[in-house]
């Protein structure tokens, strides 16, 4: 094998390992130090730090984590897994060993807690159990619950597995309260915020051939519009609202931002509707 082929093989192996790899792992896959050096010289690989290399097009978040001896965890990794995460948290969250490398960037939230699942030396992303444990300790209860329920709903983890782990108090509370049936974090928020009413809450129910976000009691419908609620979709929803009213339902339609940022207004509307008995079948 000529030098060009050896360099290319080193780059391909690194790509197969996720684009960022430890030199030792490459050695275990019969890629020599010399081959790695050739790949770096020909710019098919870049040196991340001592013992780590990456392809030029590697995921920048993984490269940054490798550079500082950390793993992606908490809300950052939850977002990468497609879980519900409160949108205003854009600061990267890393998990790191206190004995590891220093010099962490100031704009990164570093979790120094010991992980529940041991981290392999090659790992740059925490397993889901560690992610949920970090979320439980880092996020407010409501936000953490939305992320946990999202993980259960997507079947990334089973409740029966989680209950066997030595979680801390915040996570144990979540484990006792979560349900795997919530379709979104918004549903989790609504269930948590309206539970005190003591009324039956039915989510994502079909009425008049359309799905409604929440039915409170027998007749009070809450619909939450997203940011793209315009055009033909809005026209159809207006028609459906009218049909629901003719069927005896009372419809409260609000925007996503109102639920997330001005909940007191939404709650007041619901409370007044309940006071008028609009949730009852007539």
N, C-alpha and C positions, 0 to 999 in steps of 0.2 A: 504494500500500500504506500503510495507516494505521500509527501508532506501535505499536499492540498487535500487529498482524500482523508488523511488522518485528522486534519483540522475540521473538515466538514463533518466527519463522524462525531467529533467532540461537540460540535454545535448542535447536531441533530439529537444527540443523547441528552444534552442539556434541555433542549426544547421538549423532548419526551418526558422529562422530569418536571415539567411545568414552566420552563423558561428561566428558572433560577435554581441553582443546584450547588450543593457542597462538592468541593473537589474530591473529598474522600469517597463520596457516593459515586462519582464518576470513575474514580480509580477502581471501585468494586465492580463497575461495569466495563472494565478493561479499557478505560480511557486513561492514558498515562499523563503525567505532569507535562511531558514534552508535547503531547498532542494538545493539551489545554493551552500551553504557551503558543503553539502555532496558531491556534484559533484566535487567541488574543491579538497576536501580531497581525493577522489578516482581518481583524475587526469582525470576525464572526462571533466572538464572545467578548464581553467586557468584564473586568475584575471588579466585583462589588466590594469586597474587603478580603482580608486574608482568609483563604480557604473557601471562598464563595465566588461564583461566576454567574453571568446571565447572558442571555441573547440580547441583542440591541433592541428588539421589540418587546421585551418582557414586560409584564404587568408592573407599572411603576410602584404600586402600593406594596407588592411583594418584594421588589428590589429595595425599597426603603426599609422595610422590616428586616430583610436579611442584612442590610448594611449596619443596622444597629443591634443585631442579635435579638430581635423580637418576633412576635407572631401577631397577626391580625386577630382581634377578638372583640367581644362585647358588641356594641351597636354597629361597629364598622363591619365585622364579619357577618352579623345578622343581616345587614343590608345586602351584602354580597351574596348571601344565600337566598335572597328574595323574600325575607321575612318582613313583617310590618315593623317599621322603625319610625319614631317621631321625627318628622322631616327637618326640624330646626337644629338637629345635632350633626354638624358637618365636620367636627374635629375628629381626626383619626384616633382610634382606640387600639392600643397595643398591649399585649401581655409580655412581661419580661421577667427574667430571673434576676433577683437582687445581686447575684454574683456575676452577672453577665456584663456586657459591654455598656459603657457609659455614653455620655454625650447625646442624650435623647433630645430631639428638637423641642422647642418650647411650645409649639402649636400642636403637640400630641398628648393625649391623655394616656398615661402609662399605668397599667394595672400590675401591681407587684405581688398580688395574692398568689399563693400556691394553687396550681390548677388541680381540679378533681381528677382529670384524666392526664396521666403523664405525657409530656410533649416529646415526641421523637426529635432527635437533633436535626433532622431534615425539615421538620414542620415549619411552615410560615403562616399557616392558618389554623386557628384553634378548632378542635372538634366541637360539635353542637352542644355537648353537655357543659363544656367549659364556657362556651359563649353564653349560654343561658344563666349559668352561675354568676358570671360577670355582670350581665344585664340586671339580674336581681339585686345586686349590691350597688349598682351604679345609677339606675334609672328610678324615677318615682314609681310607686306601686302600679298605678294605672297603665303607664307606658310599658313597664316590664311585663305586666299581664298580657297586654296586646301582643308583644313579641313572643312570649311563651305560647300563647294560644295559636299564633300563626305557625310556629314550629310544629305543634301537635297537629294542626289542621293539614299541613303539608306533609305530614308523616315523616318528618326528618328525625323524629325521636318518638319513643313510646312512653306514656305515663308510667307504665309498669317498670320500665328501665330507670326512669328518673327517681322513682320512689326508693330505689335501692342505694342511691348515692348519699354521701354524708354532707348534704347541703347545710348552709348557714340558715339563720332564722328567717331572713327575708325570702329566700328561695323556698323554704319549707312552707311558708304562708302561701306563696304562689301555688305550690304543688297541691295544697289543700283546696284551692279555689278555682283553678283553671278548668276549662272545658275544651275538648278538641273540636267542637262543632262550630266555633266562630269563623265566619268566612273572611272577616277583615278585622283590623285593629279598631276601626270605627264601630263595628258591632260590639266589640269588647267594651269600648268606652261607654256606649249607650247603655249596655246592660249594667255596668258598674254604677253609672250615674243615676239610673232610674230604679234600681232595685229597692230603694227605700220606700217607694210608693206602695209596694206590696201588691202590685197588679200583675196580671199575666202579660209577659212580653214575648211576642212571637216574631222572630226575625226571618226575613227573606221568604215570606209567604206569598203564594199566588192568589190574587183576587181579580176577577174579571179579565182573566187571561194575561195579566201582567204581574210582575213581581213587585211587592212593596217592601221597603227597607225594614219597617217595624210596625207591627200592629199592637197597640196598647189596649188591653182589655178586649172588648168585642168589636168596637167601632172606631177607635181613634187611630188614624194612620199617620205615621211620621215618614216623610220622604226627604232624603238628603241628596242635593244636587252637587255634582262634581264641577270642576273648573271648566270642563268642556261641554257643559249642559247648554247647548245652543241649537239653533236651526231646527231640522226635522225632529230631532230627539225631544226638544222642548215642546214643539207643537203636539207631539204624540202624548207627552206627559200631561199637558194641559187637558187634552181630550180625556185621558184616563182619569184625571182628578175629577172632572165633571161627571164621568160615569160612576165613580165611587160615591160621589155625593148623592146621585140619584138612587143609589142602592142603600143609602142610609148611613154611609161612613162620613166622618169628619176628617178632613185632610189638613195636616200642617206640613208645608213644604219649606225647607230651609236650605241654606248653602253649607257646603263643607266647612268653609272658614268660620261660619257662625258657630258650628258645633265645636270646632277646635279652639277658637279664640274668643268667642262671645257666648259661651255656654249659658250664662245666667239669663240671657234673653230667650234662648230656646227653652230652657227649663221653665221660665215663667209662663210661656205660651202653653206648655204641656200642663202645668199645674192648674192654670185657669180653665183649660178645656176639661180636665178631670173634675174640677169643682163644679162645672156646669153639667156634669154627667154625660159628656159627649163620648165617653169611652164605653158606655153601656148600650146594650141592645135595647131597642124600643119596640 
